[in-house]
Amino acid sequence: MKVLIAGKNGQLGYELCRTVPREIKLIVYDRSELDITDSHKVFQIISSEKPNVVINAAAYTKVDQAETEKEVAFAVNAIGVENLAKAAHLHKSRFIHFSTDFVFDGKKSSPYLPTDTPHPLNVYGASKWEGEKRALAATNGKALIIRTSWVYSSHGSNFVKTMLRLMKERSEVGVVADQVGTPTWAQSLALNTWAALKKPSLCDVYHLTEAGVASWYDFAVAIFEEAINLRILKSFCRVNPIKTEDYPTLAKRPTYSVLDKSRNLKDLRFKFMHWNESLKSMLSELAQSKYSSSL
Ligand SMILES: NC(=O)c1ccc[n+]([C@@H]2O[C@H](COP(=O)([O-])OP(=O)(O)OC[C@H]3O[C@@H](n4cnc5c(N)ncnc54)[C@H](OP(=O)(O)O)[C@@H]3O)[C@@H](O)[C@H]2O)c1
């Protein structure tokens, strides 16, 4: 099976590349080789490569910056996605795309179902929701859209690496304790995406995160404890719980964005660990790399 990945240098792109099953022939593109907003290039590459599956790991993910770069966010997350979906559909390739918990407004107090109506609070979430709709429209509903949340990896920038840096530099950090979701290791997401390839009829929206629930504060405390345990960090840093209002950001974020995964447990039997176990695996990988000395 031939699989084309757009956005190979992102967290998910990187994890997809390093976990690829042996039987898959992978063709990968970074932004400089395939800018998904360039519809001509998208059609040209997909028609010459003729992959069985197109996976879109490319996205505009700067949540706060998107508030002042609405056009760019929509160009990548909506029009770029539509370009890939149309080209994939035209060449009879399956289209797999990723979206976010930030399509929801966080007003629920029980996990969001794939069928719940999105109501994004910020430009990033709105652009991702528009991308979902365009992907489904362009493929007659055949696209597989995987919504995930709070993604981190040893590759790229993310909350875990930001926390480690701040915890190394400071004796105290304040972390928001009133926003709740589920941290997800990009490697878990990648492994389950490869598993989804084995179910060619799977389409529409699925939720894929690790198991469990955490606030950013819980997540930060777990990062600190494990980083000390693995000697990535060697000195104490107090983690203080703060309120969203004490950490103003350009983009509003949902206070509750836990995703319900029962649909994928039923149809796919995806395998996920508790978020704390996955965090330990990722940090152990960092501890064995040169990362600790570069902190
Ligand atoms: N990160 C999260 O916390 C999170 C949470 C929920 C859902 N998601 C979703 O999960 C998916 C994977 O996210 P991620 O964390 O892996 O994102 P990421 O690390 O930010 O990677 C995104 C990649 O897309 C590339 N890209 C940006 N614009 C492009 C364009 N016009 N054409 C081609 N490539 C382009 C970027 O290239 P450059 O490296 O050149 O910028 C980057 O390599 C995305 O759909 C995202 O919306 C992420």
Ligand as a Chemical Component Dictionary entry (heavy atoms), coordinates in Angstrom:
data_LIG
# 
_chem_comp.id                   LIG 
_chem_comp.type                 NON-POLYMER 
_chem_comp.pdbx_formal_charge   0 
_chem_comp.three_letter_code    LIG 
# 
loop_
_chem_comp_atom.comp_id 
_chem_comp_atom.atom_id 
_chem_comp_atom.alt_atom_id 
_chem_comp_atom.type_symbol 
_chem_comp_atom.charge 
_chem_comp_atom.model_Cartn_x 
_chem_comp_atom.model_Cartn_y 
_chem_comp_atom.model_Cartn_z 
_chem_comp_atom.pdbx_ordinal 
LIG N1  N1  N 0  -0.618 20.173 18.662 1  
LIG C1  C1  C 0  -1.743 19.993 19.344 2  
LIG O1  O1  O 0  -1.805 20.187 20.560 3  
LIG C2  C2  C 0  -2.977 19.493 18.641 4  
LIG C3  C3  C 0  -4.163 19.327 19.398 5  
LIG C4  C4  C 0  -5.302 18.861 18.737 6  
LIG C5  C5  C 0  -5.270 18.566 17.379 7  
LIG N2  N2  N 1  -4.104 18.753 16.687 8  
LIG C6  C6  C 0  -4.127 18.458 15.253 9  
LIG O2  O2  O 0  -3.267 17.356 15.041 10 
LIG C7  C7  C 0  -2.638 17.477 13.757 11 
LIG C8  C8  C 0  -1.137 17.357 13.914 12 
LIG O3  O3  O 0  -0.685 18.430 14.737 13 
LIG P1  P1  P 0  0.847  18.597 15.129 14 
LIG O4  O4  O 0  0.884  18.898 16.581 15 
LIG O5  O5  O -1 1.654  17.491 14.560 16 
LIG O6  O6  O 0  1.168  19.957 14.348 17 
LIG P2  P2  P 0  2.597  20.652 14.141 18 
LIG O7  O7  O 0  3.632  19.982 14.957 19 
LIG O8  O8  O 0  2.364  22.116 14.303 20 
LIG O9  O9  O 0  2.913  20.329 12.613 21 
LIG C9  C9  C 0  2.186  20.889 11.580 22 
LIG C10 C10 C 0  3.036  20.763 10.346 23 
LIG O10 O10 O 0  2.279  21.342 9.271  24 
LIG C11 C11 C 0  3.178  22.050 8.472  25 
LIG N3  N3  N 0  2.479  23.067 7.681  26 
LIG C12 C12 C 0  1.997  24.266 8.075  27 
LIG N4  N4  N 0  1.449  24.912 7.026  28 
LIG C13 C13 C 0  1.609  24.102 5.947  29 
LIG C14 C14 C 0  1.270  24.199 4.586  30 
LIG N5  N5  N 0  0.660  25.286 4.092  31 
LIG N6  N6  N 0  1.576  23.170 3.752  32 
LIG C15 C15 C 0  2.212  22.072 4.227  33 
LIG N7  N7  N 0  2.582  21.924 5.507  34 
LIG C16 C16 C 0  2.262  22.923 6.356  35 
LIG C17 C17 C 0  4.157  22.679 9.439  36 
LIG O11 O11 O 0  5.311  23.028 8.720  37 
LIG P3  P3  P 0  6.463  23.962 9.355  38 
LIG O12 O12 O 0  7.185  23.015 10.274 39 
LIG O13 O13 O 0  7.230  24.383 8.187  40 
LIG O14 O14 O 0  5.740  25.051 10.073 41 
LIG C18 C18 C 0  4.359  21.536 10.420 42 
LIG O15 O15 O 0  5.420  20.710 10.014 43 
LIG C19 C19 C 0  -3.121 18.805 13.187 44 
LIG O16 O16 O 0  -4.223 18.598 12.353 45 
LIG C20 C20 C 0  -3.559 19.590 14.416 46 
LIG O17 O17 O 0  -4.541 20.575 14.105 47 
LIG C21 C21 C 0  -2.965 19.186 17.285 48 
# 
loop_
_chem_comp_bond.comp_id 
_chem_comp_bond.atom_id_1 
_chem_comp_bond.atom_id_2 
_chem_comp_bond.value_order 
_chem_comp_bond.pdbx_ordinal 
LIG N1  C1  SING 1  
LIG C1  O1  DOUB 2  
LIG C1  C2  SING 3  
LIG C2  C3  SING 4  
LIG C2  C21 DOUB 5  
LIG C3  C4  DOUB 6  
LIG C4  C5  SING 7  
LIG C5  N2  DOUB 8  
LIG N2  C6  SING 9  
LIG N2  C21 SING 10 
LIG C6  O2  SING 11 
LIG C6  C20 SING 12 
LIG O2  C7  SING 13 
LIG C7  C8  SING 14 
LIG C7  C19 SING 15 
LIG C8  O3  SING 16 
LIG O3  P1  SING 17 
LIG P1  O4  DOUB 18 
LIG P1  O5  SING 19 
LIG P1  O6  SING 20 
LIG O6  P2  SING 21 
LIG P2  O7  DOUB 22 
LIG P2  O8  SING 23 
LIG P2  O9  SING 24 
LIG O9  C9  SING 25 
LIG C9  C10 SING 26 
LIG C10 O10 SING 27 
LIG C10 C18 SING 28 
LIG O10 C11 SING 29 
LIG C11 N3  SING 30 
LIG C11 C17 SING 31 
LIG N3  C12 SING 32 
LIG N3  C16 SING 33 
LIG C12 N4  DOUB 34 
LIG N4  C13 SING 35 
LIG C13 C14 SING 36 
LIG C13 C16 DOUB 37 
LIG C14 N5  SING 38 
LIG C14 N6  DOUB 39 
LIG N6  C15 SING 40 
LIG C15 N7  DOUB 41 
LIG N7  C16 SING 42 
LIG C17 O11 SING 43 
LIG C17 C18 SING 44 
LIG O11 P3  SING 45 
LIG P3  O12 DOUB 46 
LIG P3  O13 SING 47 
LIG P3  O14 SING 48 
LIG C18 O15 SING 49 
LIG C19 O16 SING 50 
LIG C19 C20 SING 51 
LIG C20 O17 SING 52 
# 
